[in-house]
Amino acid sequence: MGGLVWIVLLGLLAGAIAKMIMPGQINSGWIPTLILGVVGSIVGGFLGQVLGFGDVTGFNVRSLALSVGGACLIIYVYPMLMRMR
């Protein structure tokens, strides 16, 4: 349970930072953006492992960078997926 709470909190922080980096990509409120941040944090950790950058292991700069990168990727891709639908 502690790991899940940690992933959610890091994802919320990553989503907030990604929203500041890419403010115009999603025209919705903070809640959907933060949810996408949590998903992006998971995606960033997965891609970091696959590409050899490491994974999200704790609250450090690398984990935060991977989470923010994944969140930015999800925030960028999400509108494209919604248009295709």
C-alpha positions in Angstrom: 0.0 0.0 0.0 2.9 2.4 0.8 4.3 2.0 -2.7 1.0 2.8 -4.4 0.6 6.0 -2.3 4.2 6.9 -3.2 3.5 6.3 -7.0 0.4 8.5 -6.8 2.1 11.3 -5.0 5.1 11.3 -7.4 2.7 11.2 -10.3 0.7 14.1 -9.0 3.9 16.2 -8.6 5.0 15.1 -12.1 1.6 16.0 -13.6 1.7 19.4 -12.0 5.2 20.1 -13.4 4.3 18.7 -16.8 1.2 21.0 -16.9 3.6 23.9 -16.2 5.9 22.8 -19.0 3.1 22.1 -21.5 0.2 24.3 -20.5 -1.7 24.4 -23.8 -1.7 20.8 -24.7 -4.8 19.8 -22.8 -7.6 22.2 -22.4 -9.0 20.5 -19.3 -8.6 21.2 -15.6 -6.0 20.2 -13.2 -7.6 16.9 -12.1 -7.5 15.2 -15.5 -4.0 16.5 -16.0 -2.9 15.1 -12.7 -4.4 11.8 -13.5 -2.5 11.8 -16.7 0.6 12.7 -14.6 0.2 9.5 -12.5 -0.1 7.5 -15.7 2.9 9.3 -17.2 4.9 8.6 -14.1 4.3 4.9 -14.6 5.1 5.1 -18.3 8.2 7.1 -17.6 9.4 4.5 -15.1 8.8 1.7 -17.6 10.5 3.5 -20.5 13.4 4.4 -18.2 13.9 0.7 -17.4 13.6 -0.3 -21.1 16.0 2.3 -22.3 18.5 1.7 -19.6 18.1 5.1 -17.7 17.1 3.3 -14.5 13.7 3.2 -12.9 11.7 5.2 -10.5 13.2 4.0 -7.2 12.7 6.8 -4.7 12.2 10.5 -4.5 15.3 11.7 -6.2 16.2 13.8 -9.3 16.3 10.8 -11.7 12.9 9.5 -10.6 11.3 12.9 -10.8 12.9 13.5 -14.3 11.6 10.1 -15.5 8.2 10.8 -14.1 7.9 14.3 -15.6 9.2 13.1 -19.0 6.6 10.3 -19.0 3.9 12.8 -18.0 4.9 15.2 -20.7 4.8 12.3 -23.2 1.3 11.3 -22.1 0.1 14.9 -22.1 1.4 15.2 -25.7 0.0 11.9 -27.0 -3.4 12.0 -25.2 -5.1 14.7 -27.4 -3.9 12.8 -30.5 -5.5 9.6 -29.2 -8.8 11.4 -28.4 -8.9 12.9 -32.0 -8.5 9.4 -33.5 -11.3 8.1 -31.4 
